[in-house]
Amino acid sequence: MSYIKAENVLPRELIETIQQYVDGKLIYIPCKEKQEWGSTTSAKAFFRERNERIYEAYKSGMGLQELAHSFSLSEKSIQRILRKQKLAVSEGVESV
C-alpha cells in the first residue's frame, strides 16, 4: 500500500482538525465499500481448490499426518479445513 500526502488531497482546515486527534501519526482511512476477501486476486479460488483436494484425499483414506506433510500445513490446520469442508458439503454450500 502506498501513502498519499494529506496536503495533496485534503483541505487545510480538515488537516488541522485531524491533527487535533492524531498529530504526526500514520492513520488508515478505510474504503467506503469493503470488498470481499479474495475478490481482486486468485487467492480465494486457490484456497478453495486446495481445501477440496485435501478433503478428497482424506475421503480416499489419507491420514492427518500425511495430509499435513503433503500440503505443508499443521495437523490442526488440516482438521480445521476438513471440518469446514464437511460442513459445506452437508449444507450444500461452497467453502474456502
Buried (B, 14 or more C-beta within 10 A) or exposed (E): EEEEEBEEEBEEEEEEEBEEEEEEEEEEEEEEEEEEEBEEEEEBEEBBEBBBEBBEBBEEEBEBEEBBEEBEBEEEBBBEBBEBBBEBEEEEEEBB
